[in-house]
Amino acid sequence: MQNKILKLLYNAKNYVSGQQISDSLGVSRQAVNKAVRALRDKGFKIESATNKGYLLTGTPSFLCEEAVKLYLNTKLIGRNLTVLDSVDSTNDYLKKLGSKGAESGTVVLAREQTAGKGRLGRVWHTKKDDGIALSLLLRPELAPTEITSITPLSGLAVCRAINDFCMLDSRIKWPNDIIIGNKKLVGILTEMSAEFDKVDYTVTGIGINVGHTVFPEEIAHKATSILLETGRHIDRNKLVASVLEHLEQELVLNRCLLSGEALSDYQNLCATIGRQVTFMRSNRSISGMAVSISNSGELEVMLSNGTIVTVNSGEVTVQGIY
Ligand code: BT5
């Protein structure tokens, strides 16, 4: 009911009487009063005036389930959505829900992670109310070898959402970072649970730096946030809704496969292409020019003799970017 009252007040953009709310939701005036009080406790600013009713004048600045749902306009992604105050890792939390049968499109967000993780056991920092930690569970009809498109498609979605919503010019550093200039704004980590020939579920974790003004010393030279880049405090609940809408467009509509338009859009936003890169192969360091992305999400690199090799792991050093 709280979600319905919020929607009514948000759409009205003006006072709505208690009677009108109770009539349209088919509940008592007392129930409306109680729900409004509960919403105020959650951080919504709702004014009430005699003979006029209720007016929504503010939404919480921190991540809040009701606020994300208020803005969300998706069919599958986020239909089942939870915001946690604090968790070790949203990916680990969601994987547990995945093994208990959580539906495709389930989203878990957290205001703080105490053991946020990157790839290969690395740490991802999410201090309380500075960053957004978001994980999305999908049950794609794919073989385990085909899930390589999920990270690039998610990168494309998040990059677009940030650029549209924050009016920024972020780009993708293959395979899983979103950067501004040469600093990291977003990290993405996809994990999966699969049997031999079929994916059970995937969990894609997205960490976005929103309100940071300082970072831990070891990443201070290579990390940035939306606040540092724009000087503005954006509405993080609206940003999450926009990210989820773009994820639905890229992942659900493309059936989790990177091809055609999505592939060319990804390449246009990919900052790695056109740069010198170095990677390891058979214990040797190899350098070349990143020229394109394959439709399974691999980086294609041209060596000095003109040969093209594909690289499928992210352990690539890109000249000019951290
Ligand atoms: C990543 O790994 O970039 C994937 C990060 C995924 C985080 C999300 S948050 C929601 C979900 N729940 C989780 O537990 N994880 C996911 P990788 O490419 O391995 O980069 C990790 C490296 O990024 C670290 O070793 C640091 O150098 C740097 N780093 C850590 N925290 C950062 C931050 N907040 N901003 C920028 N760089 C950071």
Boltz pocket constraint, residues with backbone or C-beta under 6 A from the ligand:
constraints:
  - pocket:
      binder: B
      contacts: [[A, 88], [A, 89], [A, 90], [A, 91], [A, 92], [A, 113], [A, 115], [A, 116], [A, 117], [A, 118], [A, 119], [A, 120], [A, 122], [A, 123], [A, 124], [A, 125], [A, 126], [A, 131], [A, 132], [A, 133], [A, 134], [A, 135], [A, 176], [A, 177], [A, 184], [A, 185], [A, 186], [A, 187], [A, 188], [A, 189], [A, 204], [A, 205], [A, 206], [A, 207], [A, 208], [A, 209], [A, 218], [A, 219], [A, 222], [A, 223], [A, 224]]
      max_distance: 6.0
